[in-house]
């Protein structure tokens, strides 16, 4: 779903530049809600620095693995390019990456100094190694053919000083290490949501601290971010706000499991507490004009290709 804004400048750098579509929730996580609120430069910079790493968060990877039967396409998309750890027949760990639906061994050295290469791509490296040893091209091809025809786990002599073996790889498992989602990305999602709630009101200098944190990571005393996780997993994302006199709390929930609470201290918002739900299974957005209506299941349903004529989520929520 695309929400057309009336912004005449970038919401992040506040420069009067042409605007591009920005996904409020990262597209790599299945988000479809978009708005023209950022310039191409900020979109690219924040995309490479923050958004591109979101799907690598180990908690996010565990969440989508629990939902892979419900969301097979999103699961495969999110796992593409991800790191895994495998074990070879000798019991050594082997770094592996999923590429185009196939596991590809990452080049590395074993503890004994031997070089491990992916069989499908390693022949180029082996040719270079043997050529440096003065072996003719025709002889190199003959020796590579012997290597190719050899059984798995059998050592094959390729030269006086080089030998190789096609080690069998087994027991693949996700490499659940850092990076975790950067708090700057969490703040960016919350700020994108504010852009859709407040419209051009976000250009007030009061929000400079939030823009500064997103761009530079500079801490301030008006922003607090906390996270927590539940025991359940759902094929949805949620985005909503809770407002009182002291602060606005924007809650971001990924896969019904991982919640971030962004506290914006000192902001008194008197508008609607609009709730947005991303239905990942049906690829649609759900908008409720209040948290109470969201709890009652009263939503406006929008498809991903719809473009409302309105500039804020509040305007859309009131379209009945």
N, C-alpha and C positions, 0 to 999 in steps of 0.2 A: 504494500500500500504506500502510495506517495502522497504526502501532505505538502501542498504548495504554500510557501510562506511569502510574506511581502518584505523579506529582508533585502536591504540594498548594500549590504556589506557582510563580510565573513564574521560569524559569531565567535570565532576563536581569536584571530589576529585583529579583528575589528577594522580591516582595511576594505575600501570600496573596490573589491575585485569580483570578477564573474564567479558565480557560485555553482558548485557541483552537488550531486545527490550524495547524501551521507546516510548510512544505515545507523539507526539509533541503537539497535542491538546488532552486534557484528554479523554480517552475512555468513561468515565462516561457521557461526554457531546456529545458523538457521534463521536469523532475523530477516524480516521483509519490510518493516516500517522504515520509510525513507523520507527525507526532507532536504530541500536546498538551503543549507545553513552554513556550509563551509566552502572556502575557496579550494582550488585544486592543490595548491601548495600545502596547506594545512592538512587536507584530506590525505595526501600522499605521505607527508611526514609522520602523522599520527598513525596512519595505517601500517607503515613499516616498523615504527618504533613500538607500538602498543597492540594494535588490533591483530597483526599477523601472528602474535604469540599466544593469543587467547586460547586456541584449541589445544595448545600443548600443556596447559595446566593439568596436573595429574588428577585433581578432583573432577575437572570437566571430562577428562578421558574416561574415568571410572563411571561417571554418570551416563555418558552416551553409550558405553558398553552395556550398561544395564537396560538400555532402551533400544538396542540394535535390532531387535525383532520388530519393534513398533516403528522405528525410523531407520530402515536399512540404507536408504540413499544418503541420508545425512551422516550416518555412522561411517559409511565408506568414504564420503567426502572429507570428514574430519580426520580419519585415520590416514589418508593419503599424505605421504611425506613424514609420517611420525616415526620416531625411533623405537626399536624393539631390542631385546637382548635374547640371543639364542645360545645354545650349547653345542659344541662339536663332539665327536666321538672320544676325544681325549679328555673331555670334561671342562675345557676352557670356555670362557664366555666370549661370545662373538657379537659385536655391534652390528645391527641390521636396521635397514630403513625400508618402509613400505613405499614402493613406487609403481604407479599404474597397476595397483592390485597385486603386485608381486614383491616378495621379499628380496632385497638386494644387500649383500654383505658390504659393509664399509671397510675400505682399505685400512689395515692396521698391522702393527708388529706384535708377534707373540712374545712371551717371556724369554724364549730361546733365541730371539732375534730374527726368526723367519717372518717373511712377509705374507699376509693373508689378503687375497684378492677375490672378488666375485668372479666365478668361472665364466659368466657370460660376458664380462667386460675386461677380465684380466689378461686376455691374450695379447692385447696391445702392449701392456706393460712388460709381459714376458718377452715379446719380440724385441722390445727396446733393450732389455737386460742382456739377451743373448747376442744381439747385434753389437753391443759394446764389448763383448768378449771375442769379437772377430769371427763369429759364425756366419756363414753365407745365408742369404735369404731362403734359398731352396732347402738347405739343411735345417733351417729354423722351422719351416713348414712341416718337414718330415717329423721332427721331434715333437712338434705341437700335435701332430696327428696321432703319434704314439700315446701322448698324454691324454688326448681326447678319448681314445679307445680303451684306455686302462680302466680297470674296475675302481669303484670308490674305495677310498682309504688306502690305496696301494701307492707306495712311493715310486716315482718314475724319474730316472736320471735324464736331465735335459742338457747338461754339459759336465765338464770335469768338476765344476764348483757350484753348479745349480741343479737342484732337484725339486720336484713338486708332487703334490698329492691332492686329489679331490676329496677333501674331508666332508663327511656327511654332517649336515646340520639338522638339529632337532630341538624340540621343546622351546618354541618361540613364546615370548611373553612381553607385554608392553613395558617399555623403560619409563617408569613413573618417577621421573626426576623433575627438577626445576626446568623451565621457569613457571612460577605461579602467575596468575593474572596480576598485572601491575595496578596499584591503586590509582594511578593516573588514568588508566582505561576506565576503571569504575567511576571516577569523577567525570570523565568525558561522557559516559552513558547518561549519568545523572544530569549533566549540563545539557546534553542533547534533549533530554526529556523536558527540562526547564524551558528550553527554547520553544518547544511545542505547547507548553502551558502558558508562558508569559509573552510569547511573540517578541516584538522589538524591545520589550521591557528588559531583556537580558543585556542590552547595550549600556545600561546604566553602569557608571564607574564602580558601583558597589560590588559588581561581579568580577572586577579585575583580579581579585585574589584567586578566584576559581580558575580563571583563564590562565593565570600565572602558574598555578599548580599543574594544570593539564599540560602546558607547553614545557615548563622547566622543572617541575617537581618541587618548587619552592614551598616549604611548609608554611602554614598560617594558623592562627588561633580561631578561625571561623569555620574550619572544616574538620570533621572527624569521620573516619570510616571504620566500620567493624564488619566482621563476617561470621557466619555460623552455617551449619549444615544440618539437615534433617535426615531421617532414616528412609524417606520415601523418594521415589523418582517418578516424574511425570513428563509427558511429551509436550511440555509447555514452558514458556518463559513468562515472567510477570514483571510489570513495571508500574509502580504506583507511589503516591505520596501521602504522608500523614502530616498534618499542619497544626501548630499551636502558636502561642504568642512568643515563645522563645526561639523556635527553630522550625525548619522544614526537614522532614526525614523522607528521603527518597529510597525506596526499597527495590532492589533489583534481584530477581530470583531466576537462576538458571536451572532448567530441567526439573523444576519443582523441588530442588535439592539444596543448591548452594545459594545462600542469600547474602547480599551485601547491603548494609544500611549506611547511607550517606547522610550525615547530619550537617546541615548548613545552618550554623548558629547565627541568630540575630535576624533571620529573614522571616518576616511576617507576611505570609501569603494568604489572601482572603478569597481566592478563586475556588473553583470546583476541585474536589479531590479525585480527579479523573484516574481511572485504572485502565491499563492496557495489558492484554494477554495475547501472547504469540502462540497460536495453535500450530505446533510443528507438524503434527500428523496430517491435518487437513490444509495446511499452508494458508492460513487466514489470520486476520487480526480481529480481536474482540475488544470493544471499547465500552466501558461503563462510566456514567457521569458521576458516580460516587462509589466509595468503598462499600457502602451498604447495598447498593444495587449489584455490585460485583459479587458480594456474598450471596445474594439472592439469585444469581445467574442471569441478571437482566443486562444484556449486552447488545450493542449494534455490531453486526457481523460485516466485515469487509474482506474482500478478496485481495490478493497481492497485486493485481493489475488495476485496481481502482484508484482513481485520483480525485479525492475530494476537492471542492472549490474553496476550502476553508484554510485559515492560517494557524489555527490552534486546535489541540485535541479537545479543549473545552467546547469550541464551536461545533465540532463534529459530534460530540457526545449529545448535544442538544438537538440534533437533527432527528426528528421522530416522524 
